[in-house]
Amino acid sequence: MSTPPLASGPQGPDALRPLLDTVLDALHEGAEARGGPLPAGGPEEVARRVRDAVGDVLPERGSEETLRILVRALAEGAADPAHPLCAAHLHCPPLAVAVAADLAASALNPSLDSWDQAPAASELEALVTRALARETGAAEALVTTGGTESNQLALLLAREAHGGVRLVHGANAHHSLPRAAWLLGLPDPVVVPAPAGTMDPAALCEALTEVHGPLLVAATVGTTDAGLIDPLPEIADLCAGRGARLHIDAAYGGGLLFSDRHRGKLDGLDRADTVTLDLHKLGWQPVAAGLLTVRDGHDLAALAHHADYLNADDDTEAGLPDLLGRSLRTTRRPDILKIAVTLRTLGRAGLGELVDQVCAHAAEFAELIAAHPRFELYDRPVISTVLFRPAEATDDDIAAVRRTLLHEGRAVLGRATLDGRRWLKATLLNPHTRPGDLAELLKLVEGHTPR
Ligand SMILES: Cc1ncc(COP(=O)(O)O)c(C=O)c1O
């Protein structure tokens, strides 16, 4: 084999073009072969097909056919979030334009740990993060790998600002918050009850009175299980009264910022010290596209770090931007490129329309369920998550229906336990879904539920 071509440089595009044709054909073939939202046959069957496609992982001599074979195998065995019946998780179908931009990021391969590896990408990141920070009333924003890393950084910045902090979160909070407290060696968090799915302000008030020392309260905008929004203004008032720091995990609901119709649900977001946003949820980005906005830019001093080969003092004094303090990672992809391209291509109105569409789909689906004699609706959706259950099914039936649909590759639904009962969960993030798709989903569930 001659020396394989590179993706960047003047010859890069010529080398990539035929490979892209191969990739696009293989994606198409794989999706056709799958024929549904998920490969049929369950884990053993999918694993067997992958093993057959891969064969020897590191053969003595390679083969150019590999790109087509493995991309096809991955596409055939994918859970496809662009299929309208793939609706379990906060796992969005990425926009074509964002994926195309991500290809350019891979080809150019800038690394955002020093200016000499990412001259234009670092300026783009500075511009876009500042603009997104302003959307939440903050001064700065950091790019992260998603909600989990954003929540970890929020706790770290709080700990550094107060010289130690105790986390107070709702029982409805994402699991990454208590995990971050554990990772950072903080005391066990105080868990505030959320009997109706959102943090109870009276219980929070009690906790803030009883627990001494510096506190970080974490509220949620868009709970993972039900897409509910904590009462932000009340929580912000309580934090202000107690002198507690406020973090808002808006990994899911932050996308509502783009919508004129739904932005009002985020009142109080601008009172947070830090906000988690995650555009690989309600922002139609390929993974990873997380952000943490930070109201007081001085908080970022906690991340300042020196490594002579990346940000020597004399280089910084001479005007080379110091990037190392913008993340705990060192080598870092320019995830900002796909975000910037999406924001500028769709504009606020275009993104807002996508948000409105998925929220409208969820409202329509909820109507369909409420009007159906054999189904029970948990509640009207606040964002785009709908919880429902066949009226006479047991919790075990519900788990079994979900697994059967997965095994058959017919539909991908999630599950959640609320009010002490198990529910099926549809997280609608596909703006191309049609009312007929949702009716079909309900029919499938009905057909798989034991009578
Ligand atoms: C509310 C909330 N916060 C944080 C996260 C974690 O995000 P990620 O999976 O991008 O790390 C999730 C994931 O679903 C979430 O729902």
Ligand as a Chemical Component Dictionary entry (heavy atoms), coordinates in Angstrom:
data_LIG
# 
_chem_comp.id                   LIG 
_chem_comp.type                 NON-POLYMER 
_chem_comp.pdbx_formal_charge   0 
_chem_comp.three_letter_code    LIG 
# 
loop_
_chem_comp_atom.comp_id 
_chem_comp_atom.atom_id 
_chem_comp_atom.alt_atom_id 
_chem_comp_atom.type_symbol 
_chem_comp_atom.charge 
_chem_comp_atom.model_Cartn_x 
_chem_comp_atom.model_Cartn_y 
_chem_comp_atom.model_Cartn_z 
_chem_comp_atom.pdbx_ordinal 
LIG C1 C1 C 0 -30.983 17.410 32.495 1  
LIG C2 C2 C 0 -29.728 16.770 31.979 2  
LIG N1 N1 N 0 -28.541 17.218 32.390 3  
LIG C3 C3 C 0 -27.386 16.673 31.977 4  
LIG C4 C4 C 0 -27.395 15.621 31.092 5  
LIG C5 C5 C 0 -26.093 15.007 30.653 6  
LIG O1 O1 O 0 -25.807 15.379 29.352 7  
LIG P1 P1 P 0 -24.703 14.590 28.498 8  
LIG O2 O2 O 0 -25.296 13.234 28.271 9  
LIG O3 O3 O 0 -24.593 15.406 27.268 10 
LIG O4 O4 O 0 -23.462 14.542 29.294 11 
LIG C6 C6 C 0 -28.613 15.106 30.630 12 
LIG C7 C7 C 0 -28.630 13.972 29.698 13 
LIG O5 O5 O 0 -29.651 13.507 29.285 14 
LIG C8 C8 C 0 -29.810 15.701 31.087 15 
LIG O6 O6 O 0 -30.997 15.224 30.711 16 
# 
loop_
_chem_comp_bond.comp_id 
_chem_comp_bond.atom_id_1 
_chem_comp_bond.atom_id_2 
_chem_comp_bond.value_order 
_chem_comp_bond.pdbx_ordinal 
LIG C1 C2 SING 1  
LIG C2 N1 SING 2  
LIG C2 C8 DOUB 3  
LIG N1 C3 DOUB 4  
LIG C3 C4 SING 5  
LIG C4 C5 SING 6  
LIG C4 C6 DOUB 7  
LIG C5 O1 SING 8  
LIG O1 P1 SING 9  
LIG P1 O2 DOUB 10 
LIG P1 O3 SING 11 
LIG P1 O4 SING 12 
LIG C6 C7 SING 13 
LIG C6 C8 SING 14 
LIG C7 O5 DOUB 15 
LIG C8 O6 SING 16 
# 
